[in-house]
């Protein structure tokens, strides 16, 4: 009896499984669905062509998130001097009035979240929405663990300030599932 060798799965076969998570992360960074889709496509292309740099047995999702993040920030550095929408027509069309009143309505949270720096949005998405540990997030962002923790704490404090929360008030109280997706998994209450 001869045994047939088991074919090893090509790591590229796993990439498609991570596209929804990559897209959500890209949207959180770019704040634009079209740009996010382009960013995900560029990420997949880079990963595909550099698959030899991926270590089989490690976290494919983390590797893809790192590529996406690096691609986003490289693009930001290149376009820093570009000025678009100088008359504000596009920005004005993006405004959406809240559908209901409420101190921490999702639109208020979303507007405050949009005003955070890309680095602060990134750490909240990685740690809060995607449930990565500070260590994993730090590795993906290419920073020390203490830096990731500090960014997350500063981002949460800034959100509390922008939302007018009193000291000791729970940022997670009475929030929608969408807000909890960003803030809830860490289990940390903002002061």
Secondary structure, DSSP 8 states (H G I E B T S, - for coil): ----------GGGGGGGGHHHHHHHHHHHHS-HHHHHHHHHHHHHHHHHTGGGS-TTS-HHHHHHHHHHHHHHHHHHHTTT----TT-HHHHHT----SS--TT-HHHHHHHHHHS-HHHHHHIIIIIIS---HHHHHHHHTS-HHHHHHHHHHHHHHHHHHHT--TT--TTTT--HHHHHHHGGG-----
